[in-house]
């Protein structure tokens, strides 16, 4: 009898373990997404990490809720955060921004750019903020918005409102607006350089010509260099690919015949170009 009870207990324990293992694989409904987002407020780093993974499993359907919460957490210009809860609020915002980047949430791009411009780095040199990292992860879809933010930085700065406080004299307002323009243009330049999209070159070159700002220009120059370097690398891979495509018929061009480096080159070029030219790349891999 005792042996039967032990066996039965082991079977039940095994079933519970199996169900626990399968639980993360199940899709979340709207209410469960809310629960996981609420868990991001936890002070336990492991609980927050587990909540992030479940939200990432949910995918794009979690994005509207994340964007809505991030917008609610964002302090408007001139508002003051109370000392209590400030750290928890910023940590929650950074966690949400991280998720939006990993989800490649295109719907979050305008809000991320707004937050990118508002964040105070607290030093003379720009650093990579969570918002900037998220925009890089989203990639090419963010490029038109970043270009627009550079073009409209001064207009946005002039429209900025200030609290009704004697401290905000005309001189102080002008200084804050100038800083805001620098923050937007320098940070957008950094992100564009990391994305490496050629569409950004005209606005960056215009900044280089028209802005006489010794602090801004290094960021612009570096972004231009990074984009041009990426363009050169892609052009080199395309040339190498064309060489493979036009190899003599008696030269083997199968994956095995190309060797790992050439085969990887074709796959990388195909990935960068998307659907365009896919048939050409497939032909290079499988040409008899």
Rosetta blueprint (number, residue, H / E / L):
1 X L
2 X H
3 X H
4 X H
5 X H
6 X H
7 X H
8 X H
9 X H
10 X H
11 X H
12 X H
13 X H
14 X H
15 X H
16 X H
17 X H
18 X H
19 X H
20 X H
21 X H
22 X H
23 X H
24 X L
25 X L
26 X L
27 X L
28 X L
29 X L
30 X H
31 X H
32 X H
33 X H
34 X H
35 X H
36 X H
37 X H
38 X H
39 X H
40 X L
41 X L
42 X L
43 X L
44 X L
45 X H
46 X H
47 X H
48 X H
49 X H
50 X H
51 X H
52 X H
53 X H
54 X H
55 X H
56 X H
57 X H
58 X H
59 X H
60 X H
61 X H
62 X H
63 X H
64 X H
65 X H
66 X H
67 X H
68 X H
69 X H
70 X H
71 X H
72 X H
73 X H
74 X L
75 X L
76 X L
77 X L
78 X L
79 X L
80 X L
81 X L
82 X L
83 X L
84 X L
85 X L
86 X H
87 X H
88 X H
89 X H
90 X H
91 X H
92 X H
93 X H
94 X H
95 X H
96 X H
97 X H
98 X H
99 X H
100 X H
101 X H
102 X H
103 X L
104 X L
105 X L
106 X H
107 X H
108 X H
109 X H
110 X H
111 X H
112 X H
113 X H
114 X H
115 X H
116 X H
117 X H
118 X H
119 X L
120 X L
121 X L
122 X L
123 X L
124 X L
125 X L
126 X L
127 X L
128 X L
129 X L
130 X H
131 X H
132 X H
133 X H
134 X H
135 X H
136 X H
137 X H
138 X H
139 X H
140 X H
141 X H
142 X H
143 X H
144 X H
145 X H
146 X H
147 X H
148 X H
149 X H
150 X H
151 X H
152 X L
153 X H
154 X H
155 X H
156 X H
157 X H
158 X H
159 X L
160 X L
161 X L
162 X L
163 X L
164 X L
165 X L
166 X L
167 X L
168 X L
169 X L
170 X H
171 X H
172 X H
173 X H
174 X H
175 X H
176 X H
177 X H
178 X H
179 X H
180 X H
181 X H
182 X H
183 X H
184 X H
185 X H
186 X H
187 X H
188 X H
189 X H
190 X H
191 X H
192 X H
193 X H
194 X H
195 X H
196 X L
197 X L
198 X H
199 X H
200 X H
201 X H
202 X H
203 X H
204 X H
205 X H
206 X H
207 X H
208 X H
209 X H
210 X H
211 X L
212 X L
213 X L
214 X L
215 X L
216 X L
217 X H
218 X H
219 X H
220 X H
221 X H
222 X H
223 X H
224 X H
225 X H
226 X H
227 X H
228 X H
229 X H
230 X H
231 X H
232 X H
233 X H
234 X H
235 X H
236 X H
237 X H
238 X H
239 X H
240 X H
241 X H
242 X H
243 X H
244 X H
245 X H
246 X L
247 X L
248 X L
249 X L
250 X L
251 X L
252 X L
253 X L
254 X L
255 X H
256 X H
257 X H
258 X H
259 X H
260 X H
261 X H
262 X H
263 X H
264 X H
265 X H
266 X H
267 X H
268 X H
269 X H
270 X H
271 X H
272 X H
273 X H
274 X L
275 X L
276 X L
277 X L
278 X H
279 X H
280 X H
281 X H
282 X H
283 X H
284 X H
285 X H
286 X H
287 X L
288 X L
